Amino acid sequence: MLTTKKKAAVIKGAAIHDTDTGSADVQIALLSKQIDELAKHLKKNPKDVHSRRGLLQMVADRRAHLRYLETSDKRRYNALVKKLGLKK
């Protein structure tokens, strides 16, 4: 679970303009942070099936946002992937 401070820091790092809170860039960054935290939780708690299902839903949602961003603005997509270190 992301705290308000962590969430604000992620939003500030990925925002396109000052009042940006819902662009694809911000949503992908937030989902990536949540996925990282939930993955750590699942390493400690391997039997937590409900959280694993939530993780898979978040990964699918992030993937859909990435696909949208890739088709709409390739330059922003490449910059975001490089900044977040998503693809190898």
N, CA, C and O atoms as a Tinker XYZ file with bonds, in Angstrom:
   352  protein
     1  N      0.843000   -1.179000    0.000000    73     2
     2  CA     0.000000    0.000000    0.000000    64     1     3
     3  C      0.885000    1.238000    0.000000    63     2     4     5
     4  O      1.786000    1.371000    0.828000    81     3
     5  N      0.622000    2.125000   -0.922000    73     3     6
     6  CA     1.409000    3.348000   -1.017000    64     5     7
     7  C      0.882000    4.393000   -0.046000    63     6     8     9
     8  O     -0.324000    4.623000    0.047000    81     7
     9  N      1.793000    5.015000    0.667000    73     7    10
    10  CA     1.392000    6.105000    1.544000    64     9    11
    11  C      1.191000    7.359000    0.705000    63    10    12    13
    12  O      1.596000    7.408000   -0.457000    81    11
    13  N      0.579000    8.353000    1.283000    73    11    14
    14  CA     0.306000    9.599000    0.575000    64    13    15
    15  C      1.589000   10.289000    0.143000    63    14    16    17
    16  O      1.652000   10.858000   -0.947000    81    15
    17  N      2.605000   10.245000    0.980000    73    15    18
    18  CA     3.881000   10.888000    0.649000    64    17    19
    19  C      4.577000   10.184000   -0.503000    63    18    20    21
    20  O      5.107000   10.832000   -1.405000    81    19
    21  N      4.574000    8.842000   -0.472000    73    19    22
    22  CA     5.196000    8.082000   -1.554000    64    21    23
    23  C      4.463000    8.324000   -2.870000    63    22    24    25
    24  O      5.078000    8.482000   -3.925000    81    23
    25  N      3.147000    8.350000   -2.782000    73    23    26
    26  CA     2.333000    8.560000   -3.967000    64    25    27
    27  C      2.590000    9.940000   -4.559000    63    26    28    29
    28  O      2.704000   10.083000   -5.776000    81    27
    29  N      2.681000   10.952000   -3.709000    73    27    30
    30  CA     2.949000   12.312000   -4.174000    64    29    31
    31  C      4.318000   12.396000   -4.839000    63    30    32    33
    32  O      4.483000   13.094000   -5.840000    81    31
    33  N      5.298000   11.690000   -4.288000    73    31    34
    34  CA     6.634000   11.702000   -4.875000    64    33    35
    35  C      6.646000   11.044000   -6.250000    63    34    36    37
    36  O      7.307000   11.527000   -7.169000    81    35
    37  N      5.917000    9.943000   -6.387000    73    35    38
    38  CA     5.836000    9.260000   -7.676000    64    37    39
    39  C      5.135000   10.142000   -8.701000    63    38    40    41
    40  O      5.569000   10.240000   -9.848000    81    39
    41  N      4.048000   10.781000   -8.280000    73    39    42
    42  CA     3.300000   11.662000   -9.186000    64    41    43
    43  C      4.178000   12.825000   -9.631000    63    42    44    45
    44  O      4.183000   13.190000  -10.807000    81    43
    45  N      4.921000   13.408000   -8.692000    73    43    46
    46  CA     5.783000   14.539000   -9.023000    64    45    47
    47  C      6.867000   14.126000  -10.015000    63    46    48    49
    48  O      7.238000   14.909000  -10.890000    81    47
    49  N      7.366000   12.924000   -9.885000    73    47    50
    50  CA     8.421000   12.445000  -10.771000    64    49    51
    51  C      7.954000   12.117000  -12.177000    63    50    52    53
    52  O      8.744000   12.184000  -13.119000    81    51
    53  N      6.681000   11.762000  -12.337000    73    51    54
    54  CA     6.196000   11.334000  -13.646000    64    53    55
    55  C      5.245000   12.329000  -14.298000    63    54    56    57
    56  O      4.845000   12.130000  -15.445000    81    55
    57  N      4.878000   13.387000  -13.600000    73    55    58
    58  CA     3.884000   14.336000  -14.118000    64    57    59
    59  C      4.427000   15.095000  -15.324000    63    58    60    61
    60  O      5.612000   15.418000  -15.400000    81    59
    61  N      3.532000   15.367000  -16.256000    73    59    62
    62  CA     3.890000   16.109000  -17.458000    64    61    63
    63  C      3.832000   17.607000  -17.186000    63    62    64    65
    64  O      4.663000   18.364000  -17.687000    81    63
    65  N      2.853000   18.035000  -16.394000    73    63    66
    66  CA     2.736000   19.440000  -16.009000    64    65    67
    67  C      2.384000   19.508000  -14.528000    63    66    68    69
    68  O      2.238000   18.469000  -13.884000    81    67
    69  N      2.247000   20.694000  -13.984000    73    67    70
    70  CA     2.102000   20.881000  -12.538000    64    69    71
    71  C      0.880000   20.195000  -11.932000    63    70    72    73
    72  O      0.976000   19.616000  -10.850000    81    71
    73  N     -0.255000   20.248000  -12.603000    73    71    74
    74  CA    -1.483000   19.699000  -12.036000    64    73    75
    75  C     -1.814000   18.316000  -12.583000    63    74    76    77
    76  O     -2.954000   17.867000  -12.467000    81    75
    77  N     -0.855000   17.646000  -13.166000    73    75    78
    78  CA    -1.076000   16.342000  -13.783000    64    77    79
    79  C     -1.135000   15.250000  -12.720000    63    78    80    81
    80  O     -0.165000   15.027000  -11.995000    81    79
    81  N     -2.284000   14.567000  -12.629000    73    79    82
    82  CA    -2.396000   13.437000  -11.705000    64    81    83
    83  C     -2.988000   12.207000  -12.377000    63    82    84    85
    84  O     -3.047000   11.146000  -11.755000    81    83
    85  N     -3.425000   12.314000  -13.618000    73    83    86
    86  CA    -4.116000   11.181000  -14.219000    64    85    87
    87  C     -3.650000   10.805000  -15.597000    63    86    88    89
    88  O     -4.306000    9.997000  -16.254000    81    87
    89  N     -2.542000   11.355000  -16.074000    73    87    90
    90  CA    -2.065000   10.985000  -17.405000    64    89    91
    91  C     -1.562000    9.544000  -17.383000    63    90    92    93
    92  O     -1.345000    8.963000  -16.320000    81    91
    93  N     -1.386000    8.993000  -18.552000    73    91    94
    94  CA    -0.916000    7.611000  -18.658000    64    93    95
    95  C      0.447000    7.453000  -17.996000    63    94    96    97
    96  O      0.725000    6.425000  -17.378000    81    95
    97  N      1.296000    8.469000  -18.123000    73    95    98
    98  CA     2.626000    8.410000  -17.512000    64    97    99
    99  C      2.531000    8.243000  -15.995000    63    98   100   101
   100  O      3.212000    7.401000  -15.410000    81    99
   101  N      1.692000    9.042000  -15.379000    73    99   102
   102  CA     1.530000    8.995000  -13.919000    64   101   103
   103  C      0.909000    7.674000  -13.498000    63   102   104   105
   104  O      1.343000    7.071000  -12.517000    81   103
   105  N     -0.092000    7.221000  -14.221000    73   103   106
   106  CA    -0.746000    5.963000  -13.863000    64   105   107
   107  C      0.216000    4.787000  -13.966000    63   106   108   109
   108  O      0.206000    3.897000  -13.116000    81   107
   109  N      1.050000    4.784000  -15.009000    73   107   110
   110  CA     2.025000    3.708000  -15.168000    64   109   111
   111  C      3.049000    3.749000  -14.040000    63   110   112   113
   112  O      3.425000    2.705000  -13.506000    81   111
   113  N      3.500000    4.934000  -13.678000    73   111   114
   114  CA     4.478000    5.062000  -12.593000    64   113   115
   115  C      3.892000    4.594000  -11.262000    63   114   116   117
   116  O      4.560000    3.897000  -10.497000    81   115
   117  N      2.644000    4.977000  -10.987000    73   115   118
   118  CA     2.001000    4.548000   -9.739000    64   117   119
   119  C      1.812000    3.033000   -9.710000    63   118   120   121
   120  O      2.080000    2.387000   -8.697000    81   119
   121  N      1.353000    2.475000  -10.818000    73   119   122
   122  CA     1.167000    1.028000  -10.871000    64   121   123
   123  C      2.497000    0.303000  -10.696000    63   122   124   125
   124  O      2.555000   -0.730000  -10.029000    81   123
   125  N      3.560000    0.830000  -11.284000    73   123   126
   126  CA     4.874000    0.202000  -11.150000    64   125   127
   127  C      5.328000    0.189000   -9.693000    63   126   128   129
   128  O      5.859000   -0.810000   -9.208000    81   127
   129  N      5.118000    1.292000   -9.008000    73   127   130
   130  CA     5.504000    1.369000   -7.591000    64   129   131
   131  C      4.678000    0.385000   -6.750000    63   130   132   133
   132  O      5.212000   -0.294000   -5.873000    81   131
   133  N      3.372000    0.317000   -7.027000    73   131   134
   134  CA     2.514000   -0.614000   -6.290000    64   133   135
   135  C      2.908000   -2.059000   -6.578000    63   134   136   137
   136  O      2.916000   -2.894000   -5.674000    81   135
   137  N      3.232000   -2.352000   -7.824000    73   135   138
   138  CA     3.640000   -3.707000   -8.201000    64   137   139
   139  C      4.918000   -4.093000   -7.473000    63   138   140   141
   140  O      5.037000   -5.218000   -6.986000    81   139
   141  N      5.876000   -3.175000   -7.392000    73   139   142
   142  CA     7.128000   -3.460000   -6.682000    64   141   143
   143  C      6.871000   -3.775000   -5.209000    63   142   144   145
   144  O      7.422000   -4.732000   -4.666000    81   143
   145  N      6.033000   -2.965000   -4.572000    73   143   146
   146  CA     5.744000   -3.193000   -3.149000    64   145   147
   147  C      4.987000   -4.496000   -2.923000    63   146   148   149
   148  O      5.257000   -5.216000   -1.962000    81   147
   149  N      4.045000   -4.797000   -3.802000    73   147   150
   150  CA     3.277000   -6.026000   -3.651000    64   149   151
   151  C      4.133000   -7.254000   -3.943000    63   150   152   153
   152  O      3.927000   -8.306000   -3.337000    81   151
   153  N      5.074000   -7.138000   -4.848000    73   151   154
   154  CA     5.981000   -8.254000   -5.134000    64   153   155
   155  C      6.841000   -8.566000   -3.907000    63   154   156   157
   156  O      7.087000   -9.733000   -3.600000    81   155
   157  N      7.296000   -7.529000   -3.209000    73   155   158
   158  CA     8.057000   -7.740000   -1.971000    64   157   159
   159  C      7.200000   -8.453000   -0.928000    63   158   160   161
   160  O      7.673000   -9.355000   -0.236000    81   159
   161  N      5.941000   -8.042000   -0.821000    73   159   162
   162  CA     5.022000   -8.663000    0.132000    64   161   163
   163  C      4.835000  -10.146000   -0.196000    63   162   164   165
   164  O      4.826000  -10.994000    0.696000    81   163
   165  N      4.686000  -10.446000   -1.491000    73   163   166
   166  CA     4.426000  -11.828000   -1.883000    64   165   167
   167  C      5.654000  -12.717000   -1.719000    63   166   168   169
   168  O      5.515000  -13.933000   -1.582000    81   167
   169  N      6.842000  -12.142000   -1.729000    73   167   170
   170  CA     8.036000  -12.948000   -1.466000    64   169   171
   171  C      8.062000  -13.396000   -0.010000    63   170   172   173
   172  O      8.541000  -14.485000    0.306000    81   171
   173  N      7.542000  -12.546000    0.874000    73   171   174
   174  CA     7.489000  -12.895000    2.296000    64   173   175
   175  C      6.286000  -13.783000    2.606000    63   174   176   177
   176  O      6.333000  -14.600000    3.525000    81   175
   177  N      5.200000  -13.618000    1.830000    73   175   178
   178  CA     3.956000  -14.339000    2.089000    64   177   179
   179  C      3.514000  -15.091000    0.828000    63   178   180   181
   180  O      2.595000  -14.647000    0.139000    81   179
   181  N      4.152000  -16.215000    0.522000    73   179   182
   182  CA     3.863000  -16.902000   -0.738000    64   181   183
   183  C      2.460000  -17.518000   -0.838000    63   182   184   185
   184  O      2.006000  -17.839000   -1.937000    81   183
   185  N      1.780000  -17.683000    0.280000    73   183   186
   186  CA     0.449000  -18.296000    0.240000    64   185   187
   187  C     -0.678000  -17.278000    0.112000    63   186   188   189
   188  O     -1.850000  -17.653000    0.130000    81   187
   189  N     -0.350000  -16.023000   -0.014000    73   187   190
   190  CA    -1.358000  -14.963000   -0.118000    64   189   191
   191  C     -1.894000  -14.901000   -1.552000    63   190   192   193
   192  O     -1.434000  -14.101000   -2.367000    81   191
   193  N     -2.861000  -15.751000   -1.839000    73   191   194
   194  CA    -3.381000  -15.901000   -3.200000    64   193   195
   195  C     -4.190000  -14.674000   -3.626000    63   194   196   197
   196  O     -4.143000  -14.288000   -4.794000    81   195
   197  N     -4.909000  -14.074000   -2.731000    73   195   198
   198  CA    -5.738000  -12.916000   -3.071000    64   197   199
   199  C     -4.877000  -11.732000   -3.506000    63   198   200   201
   200  O     -5.219000  -11.033000   -4.460000    81   199
   201  N     -3.775000  -11.507000   -2.820000    73   199   202
   202  CA    -2.879000  -10.425000   -3.216000    64   201   203
   203  C     -2.201000  -10.739000   -4.543000    63   202   204   205
   204  O     -1.941000   -9.834000   -5.336000    81   203
   205  N     -1.915000  -12.006000   -4.787000    73   203   206
   206  CA    -1.314000  -12.404000   -6.053000    64   205   207
   207  C     -2.264000  -12.096000   -7.209000    63   206   208   209
   208  O     -1.826000  -11.663000   -8.275000    81   207
   209  N     -3.538000  -12.314000   -7.006000    73   207   210
   210  CA    -4.528000  -12.007000   -8.034000    64   209   211
   211  C     -4.568000  -10.497000   -8.298000    63   210   212   213
   212  O     -4.659000  -10.063000   -9.446000    81   211
   213  N     -4.499000   -9.718000   -7.241000    73   211   214
   214  CA    -4.458000   -8.269000   -7.393000    64   213   215
   215  C     -3.211000   -7.818000   -8.140000    63   214   216   217
   216  O     -3.264000   -6.898000   -8.957000    81   215
   217  N     -2.091000   -8.471000   -7.856000    73   215   218
   218  CA    -0.847000   -8.157000   -8.553000    64   217   219
   219  C     -0.986000   -8.419000  -10.048000    63   218   220   221
   220  O     -0.559000   -7.604000  -10.867000    81   219
   221  N     -1.571000   -9.535000  -10.398000    73   219   222
   222  CA    -1.750000   -9.856000  -11.811000    64   221   223
   223  C     -2.668000   -8.855000  -12.497000    63   222   224   225
   224  O     -2.450000   -8.514000  -13.660000    81   223
   225  N     -3.679000   -8.387000  -11.804000    73   223   226
   226  CA    -4.570000   -7.372000  -12.375000    64   225   227
   227  C     -3.834000   -6.059000  -12.589000    63   226   228   229
   228  O     -4.039000   -5.384000  -13.598000    81   227
   229  N     -2.973000   -5.693000  -11.636000    73   227   230
   230  CA    -2.195000   -4.452000  -11.779000    64   229   231
   231  C     -1.220000   -4.542000  -12.940000    63   230   232   233
   232  O     -1.035000   -3.573000  -13.676000    81   231
   233  N     -0.591000   -5.712000  -13.107000    73   231   234
   234  CA     0.345000   -5.897000  -14.214000    64   233   235
   235  C     -0.389000   -5.776000  -15.546000    63   234   236   237
   236  O      0.115000   -5.153000  -16.480000    81   235
   237  N     -1.574000   -6.367000  -15.633000    73   235   238
   238  CA    -2.360000   -6.278000  -16.867000    64   237   239
   239  C     -2.792000   -4.837000  -17.140000    63   238   240   241
   240  O     -2.789000   -4.389000  -18.287000    81   239
   241  N     -3.159000   -4.122000  -16.092000    73   239   242
   242  CA    -3.578000   -2.725000  -16.244000    64   241   243
   243  C     -2.409000   -1.858000  -16.708000    63   242   244   245
   244  O     -2.566000   -1.013000  -17.589000    81   243
   245  N     -1.231000   -2.074000  -16.108000    73   243   246
   246  CA    -0.051000   -1.312000  -16.514000    64   245   247
   247  C      0.312000   -1.619000  -17.964000    63   246   248   249
   248  O      0.702000   -0.731000  -18.722000    81   247
   249  N      0.180000   -2.867000  -18.329000    73   247   250
   250  CA     0.490000   -3.269000  -19.704000    64   249   251
   251  C     -0.438000   -2.595000  -20.703000    63   250   252   253
   252  O     -0.001000   -2.182000  -21.777000    81   251
   253  N     -1.714000   -2.482000  -20.356000    73   251   254
   254  CA    -2.677000   -1.808000  -21.226000    64   253   255
   255  C     -2.346000   -0.318000  -21.358000    63   254   256   257
   256  O     -2.421000    0.248000  -22.448000    81   255
   257  N     -1.979000    0.309000  -20.239000    73   255   258
   258  CA    -1.592000    1.721000  -20.290000    64   257   259
   259  C     -0.336000    1.912000  -21.137000    63   258   260   261
   260  O     -0.238000    2.870000  -21.903000    81   259
   261  N      0.621000    1.001000  -20.995000    73   259   262
   262  CA     1.842000    1.090000  -21.795000    64   261   263
   263  C      1.547000    0.926000  -23.282000    63   262   264   265
   264  O      2.116000    1.627000  -24.118000    81   263
   265  N      0.660000    0.003000  -23.601000    73   263   266
   266  CA     0.281000   -0.205000  -25.001000    64   265   267
   267  C     -0.369000    1.049000  -25.574000    63   266   268   269
   268  O     -0.084000    1.438000  -26.706000    81   267
   269  N     -1.242000    1.681000  -24.792000    73   267   270
   270  CA    -1.885000    2.919000  -25.221000    64   269   271
   271  C     -0.855000    4.016000  -25.452000    63   270   272   273
   272  O     -0.890000    4.701000  -26.474000    81   271
   273  N      0.055000    4.180000  -24.512000    73   271   274
   274  CA     1.060000    5.229000  -24.619000    64   273   275
   275  C      1.995000    4.979000  -25.806000    63   274   276   277
   276  O      2.423000    5.920000  -26.474000    81   275
   277  N      2.303000    3.722000  -26.059000    73   275   278
   278  CA     3.185000    3.390000  -27.176000    64   277   279
   279  C      2.548000    3.756000  -28.514000    63   278   280   281
   280  O      3.232000    4.232000  -29.420000    81   279
   281  N      1.252000    3.536000  -28.636000    73   279   282
   282  CA     0.591000    3.843000  -29.900000    64   281   283
   283  C      0.307000    5.328000  -30.054000    63   282   284   285
   284  O      0.288000    5.837000  -31.175000    81   283
   285  N      0.086000    6.031000  -28.953000    73   283   286
   286  CA    -0.279000    7.441000  -29.056000    64   285   287
   287  C      0.933000    8.368000  -29.115000    63   286   288   289
   288  O      0.923000    9.337000  -29.874000    81   287
   289  N      1.973000    8.093000  -28.334000    73   287   290
   290  CA     3.139000    8.980000  -28.303000    64   289   291
   291  C      4.390000    8.155000  -28.010000    63   290   292   293
   292  O      4.726000    7.895000  -26.855000    81   291
   293  N      5.064000    7.753000  -29.074000    73   291   294
   294  CA     6.219000    6.863000  -28.960000    64   293   295
   295  C      7.370000    7.498000  -28.169000    63   294   296   297
   296  O      8.076000    6.797000  -27.444000    81   295
   297  N      7.563000    8.800000  -28.299000    73   295   298
   298  CA     8.665000    9.476000  -27.603000    64   297   299
   299  C      8.444000    9.446000  -26.087000    63   298   300   301
   300  O      9.365000    9.138000  -25.331000    81   299
   301  N      7.226000    9.764000  -25.648000    73   299   302
   302  CA     6.919000    9.721000  -24.210000    64   301   303
   303  C      7.039000    8.294000  -23.682000    63   302   304   305
   304  O      7.526000    8.076000  -22.573000    81   303
   305  N      6.591000    7.321000  -24.483000    73   303   306
   306  CA     6.671000    5.913000  -24.103000    64   305   307
   307  C      8.121000    5.508000  -23.855000    63   306   308   309
   308  O      8.435000    4.913000  -22.824000    81   307
   309  N      9.008000    5.832000  -24.805000    73   307   310
   310  CA    10.413000    5.460000  -24.666000    64   309   311
   311  C     11.059000    6.134000  -23.463000    63   310   312   313
   312  O     11.840000    5.514000  -22.741000    81   311
   313  N     10.729000    7.408000  -23.252000    73   311   314
   314  CA    11.294000    8.130000  -22.111000    64   313   315
   315  C     10.827000    7.517000  -20.791000    63   314   316   317
   316  O     11.624000    7.354000  -19.867000    81   315
   317  N      9.545000    7.177000  -20.699000    73   315   318
   318  CA     9.004000    6.611000  -19.464000    64   317   319
   319  C      9.576000    5.228000  -19.175000    63   318   320   321
   320  O      9.924000    4.926000  -18.033000    81   319
   321  N      9.675000    4.392000  -20.198000    73   319   322
   322  CA    10.227000    3.042000  -20.022000    64   321   323
   323  C     11.672000    3.123000  -19.555000    63   322   324   325
   324  O     12.100000    2.359000  -18.690000    81   323
   325  N     12.418000    4.053000  -20.132000    73   323   326
   326  CA    13.811000    4.214000  -19.728000    64   325   327
   327  C     13.911000    4.727000  -18.291000    63   326   328   329
   328  O     14.749000    4.270000  -17.514000    81   327
   329  N     13.036000    5.689000  -17.948000    73   327   330
   330  CA    13.061000    6.281000  -16.605000    64   329   331
   331  C     12.675000    5.268000  -15.523000    63   330   332   333
   332  O     13.275000    5.241000  -14.449000    81   331
   333  N     11.673000    4.440000  -15.814000    73   331   334
   334  CA    11.209000    3.466000  -14.827000    64   333   335
   335  C     11.991000    2.147000  -14.887000    63   334   336   337
   336  O     11.914000    1.333000  -13.966000    81   335
   337  N     12.735000    1.944000  -15.963000    73   335   338
   338  CA    13.510000    0.716000  -16.108000    64   337   339
   339  C     12.632000   -0.504000  -16.278000    63   338   340   341
   340  O     12.881000   -1.535000  -15.653000    81   339
   341  N     11.609000   -0.409000  -17.110000    73   339   342
   342  CA    10.641000   -1.500000  -17.240000    64   341   343
   343  C     11.100000   -2.608000  -18.190000    63   342   344   345
   344  O     11.029000   -3.787000  -17.844000    81   343
   345  N     11.566000   -2.241000  -19.371000    73   343   346
   346  CA    11.939000   -3.269000  -20.346000    64   345   347
   347  C     13.442000   -3.405000  -20.403000    63   346   348   349
   348  O     14.179000   -2.440000  -20.204000    81   347
   349  N     13.883000   -4.612000  -20.675000    73   347   350
   350  CA    15.328000   -4.857000  -20.703000    64   349   351
   351  C     15.842000   -4.905000  -22.107000    63   350   352
   352  O     17.039000   -5.103000  -22.320000    81   351
